[in-house]
């Protein structure tokens, strides 16, 4: 996607992309420096391979999240412009709102609305203390909200958008625990009548669909696979990969499938969910997660169908639930020529990687506890 900035003297500048022109607010570097108190460490709310995220306050009192790309960021100018043009004029309750940007000199900064409750990875899945009470109603709200946001990207806008990096650290929560999908730096537009886009593999191990991880083919169904893994995390309250556990328990998807086969699915549910009615609905959500992670793309439901299943307006086709695509099915295959890479791929609970060839090892580019926007 070819994009360019067109700077003028007005406070609103246009960013030109595939869909024409999008108006975004352009901040000066000095404005954002003052808003974040010179990018103070006390205001840092997240850090990853792309750079850092800071809490800031504009002169009018508006709280903002300032995403500063580092000079060595894996998110280059292309990804910066992708993120900018992908969401500059898209509004949805379950997507982050872009406030503006800064492209002054070597600085590449994106400015979003500030979300008080941070990300799912830091709250529900994080090892630190969180004051948020994730009761079952809150989890349902988050699961359904993310599904609706994805359904909007996949079906309701033109051209359709494939996010490519759905994961817990990219789901932010506002003060009412309304989930917002964030970080569109890896997003791809799906051309009309196209079934997939071939691209370099970039994402987070554990959330990647097999056809994408192995062949670099990204489709809507790739996002749906990632959503299925996320749904299992929401219900279980645990990360998709945890190497501190015994080998047979390390991978959440594999463990969930084993319990499903043994008709013990309720054992993977977070202990905080203890009402009989909640457990029954939680089991239904886990089955939807297994449907979304099927090895064959055709077996995975489209996102509008997922929303209807989550809300109970559509029943789940139990006969369609077969063994999902496990992380161990393709992790070794992708790094089989470099054993060191295989060990590296399993050394963190949620690792990002970027490869251009199938034989390359996974490389870490992200902190598990980051906040992405």
LINCOR-V867793 format. One record per residue. N is the residue number from 1. SS is DSSP state (h for helix, s for strand, l for the rest). Layout:
n=N ss=SS
n=N ss=SS
This chain:
n=1 ss=l
n=2 ss=l
n=3 ss=l
n=4 ss=s
n=5 ss=s
n=6 ss=s
n=7 ss=l
n=8 ss=l
n=9 ss=l
n=10 ss=l
n=11 ss=l
n=12 ss=s
n=13 ss=s
n=14 ss=s
n=15 ss=s
n=16 ss=s
n=17 ss=s
n=18 ss=l
n=19 ss=l
n=20 ss=s
n=21 ss=s
n=22 ss=s
n=23 ss=s
n=24 ss=s
n=25 ss=s
n=26 ss=s
n=27 ss=l
n=28 ss=l
n=29 ss=h
n=30 ss=h
n=31 ss=h
n=32 ss=h
n=33 ss=h
n=34 ss=h
n=35 ss=h
n=36 ss=l
n=37 ss=l
n=38 ss=l
n=39 ss=l
n=40 ss=l
n=41 ss=h
n=42 ss=h
n=43 ss=h
n=44 ss=s
n=45 ss=s
n=46 ss=s
n=47 ss=s
n=48 ss=s
n=49 ss=l
n=50 ss=l
n=51 ss=s
n=52 ss=s
n=53 ss=s
n=54 ss=s
n=55 ss=s
n=56 ss=s
n=57 ss=s
n=58 ss=l
n=59 ss=l
n=60 ss=l
n=61 ss=l
n=62 ss=l
n=63 ss=s
n=64 ss=s
n=65 ss=s
n=66 ss=s
n=67 ss=s
n=68 ss=s
n=69 ss=s
n=70 ss=l
n=71 ss=l
n=72 ss=l
n=73 ss=l
n=74 ss=l
n=75 ss=l
n=76 ss=l
n=77 ss=h
n=78 ss=h
n=79 ss=h
n=80 ss=h
n=81 ss=h
n=82 ss=h
n=83 ss=h
n=84 ss=h
n=85 ss=h
n=86 ss=h
n=87 ss=h
n=88 ss=l
n=89 ss=l
n=90 ss=l
n=91 ss=l
n=92 ss=l
n=93 ss=l
n=94 ss=l
n=95 ss=s
n=96 ss=l
n=97 ss=l
n=98 ss=s
n=99 ss=s
n=100 ss=s
n=101 ss=s
n=102 ss=s
n=103 ss=l
n=104 ss=l
n=105 ss=l
n=106 ss=l
n=107 ss=l
n=108 ss=l
n=109 ss=s
n=110 ss=s
n=111 ss=s
n=112 ss=s
n=113 ss=s
n=114 ss=l
n=115 ss=l
n=116 ss=l
n=117 ss=l
n=118 ss=l
n=119 ss=s
n=120 ss=l
n=121 ss=l
n=122 ss=l
n=123 ss=l
n=124 ss=l
n=125 ss=l
n=126 ss=l
n=127 ss=l
n=128 ss=l
n=129 ss=l
n=130 ss=l
n=131 ss=l
n=132 ss=l
n=133 ss=l
n=134 ss=l
n=135 ss=l
n=136 ss=h
n=137 ss=h
n=138 ss=h
n=139 ss=h
n=140 ss=h
n=141 ss=h
n=142 ss=h
n=143 ss=h
n=144 ss=h
n=145 ss=h
n=146 ss=h
n=147 ss=h
n=148 ss=h
n=149 ss=h
n=150 ss=h
n=151 ss=h
n=152 ss=h
n=153 ss=h
n=154 ss=h
n=155 ss=h
n=156 ss=h
n=157 ss=l
n=158 ss=l
n=159 ss=l
n=160 ss=s
n=161 ss=s
n=162 ss=s
n=163 ss=l
n=164 ss=l
n=165 ss=l
n=166 ss=l
n=167 ss=l
n=168 ss=h
n=169 ss=h
n=170 ss=h
n=171 ss=s
n=172 ss=s
n=173 ss=s
n=174 ss=l
n=175 ss=l
n=176 ss=l
n=177 ss=l
n=178 ss=l
n=179 ss=s
n=180 ss=s
n=181 ss=s
n=182 ss=l
n=183 ss=l
n=184 ss=l
n=185 ss=l
n=186 ss=l
n=187 ss=l
n=188 ss=s
n=189 ss=s
n=190 ss=s
n=191 ss=l
n=192 ss=l
n=193 ss=l
n=194 ss=l
n=195 ss=l
n=196 ss=l
n=197 ss=s
n=198 ss=s
n=199 ss=l
n=200 ss=l
n=201 ss=s
n=202 ss=s
n=203 ss=s
n=204 ss=s
n=205 ss=l
n=206 ss=l
n=207 ss=l
n=208 ss=l
n=209 ss=l
n=210 ss=h
n=211 ss=h
n=212 ss=h
n=213 ss=h
n=214 ss=h
n=215 ss=h
n=216 ss=l
n=217 ss=s
n=218 ss=s
n=219 ss=l
n=220 ss=h
n=221 ss=h
n=222 ss=h
n=223 ss=h
n=224 ss=h
n=225 ss=h
n=226 ss=h
n=227 ss=h
n=228 ss=h
n=229 ss=h
n=230 ss=h
n=231 ss=h
n=232 ss=h
n=233 ss=h
n=234 ss=h
n=235 ss=h
n=236 ss=h
n=237 ss=l
n=238 ss=l
n=239 ss=l
n=240 ss=l
n=241 ss=s
n=242 ss=l
n=243 ss=l
n=244 ss=l
n=245 ss=l
n=246 ss=l
n=247 ss=h
n=248 ss=h
n=249 ss=h
n=250 ss=l
n=251 ss=s
n=252 ss=h
n=253 ss=h
n=254 ss=h
n=255 ss=h
n=256 ss=h
n=257 ss=h
n=258 ss=h
n=259 ss=h
n=260 ss=h
n=261 ss=h
n=262 ss=l
n=263 ss=l
n=264 ss=l
n=265 ss=h
n=266 ss=h
n=267 ss=h
n=268 ss=h
n=269 ss=l
n=270 ss=l
n=271 ss=l
n=272 ss=l
n=273 ss=l
n=274 ss=l
n=275 ss=l
n=276 ss=h
n=277 ss=h
n=278 ss=h
n=279 ss=h
n=280 ss=h
n=281 ss=h
n=282 ss=h
n=283 ss=h
n=284 ss=h
n=285 ss=h
n=286 ss=h
n=287 ss=h
n=288 ss=h
n=289 ss=h
n=290 ss=h
n=291 ss=h
n=292 ss=h
n=293 ss=l
n=294 ss=s
n=295 ss=l
n=296 ss=l
n=297 ss=h
n=298 ss=h
n=299 ss=h
n=300 ss=l
n=301 ss=l
n=302 ss=l
n=303 ss=h
n=304 ss=h
n=305 ss=h
n=306 ss=h
n=307 ss=h
n=308 ss=h
n=309 ss=h
n=310 ss=h
n=311 ss=l
n=312 ss=l
n=313 ss=l
n=314 ss=l
n=315 ss=l
n=316 ss=l
n=317 ss=l
n=318 ss=h
n=319 ss=h
n=320 ss=h
n=321 ss=l
n=322 ss=l
n=323 ss=l
n=324 ss=s
n=325 ss=l
n=326 ss=l
n=327 ss=h
n=328 ss=h
n=329 ss=h
n=330 ss=h
n=331 ss=h
n=332 ss=h
n=333 ss=h
n=334 ss=h
n=335 ss=h
n=336 ss=l
n=337 ss=l
n=338 ss=l
n=339 ss=h
n=340 ss=h
n=341 ss=h
n=342 ss=h
n=343 ss=h
n=344 ss=h
n=345 ss=h
n=346 ss=l
n=347 ss=l
n=348 ss=l
n=349 ss=l
n=350 ss=l
n=351 ss=l
n=352 ss=s
n=353 ss=s
n=354 ss=s
n=355 ss=s
n=356 ss=l
n=357 ss=l
n=358 ss=l
n=359 ss=l
n=360 ss=l
n=361 ss=l
n=362 ss=l
n=363 ss=l
n=364 ss=l
n=365 ss=l
n=366 ss=l
n=367 ss=l
n=368 ss=l
n=369 ss=l
n=370 ss=l
n=371 ss=l
n=372 ss=l
n=373 ss=l
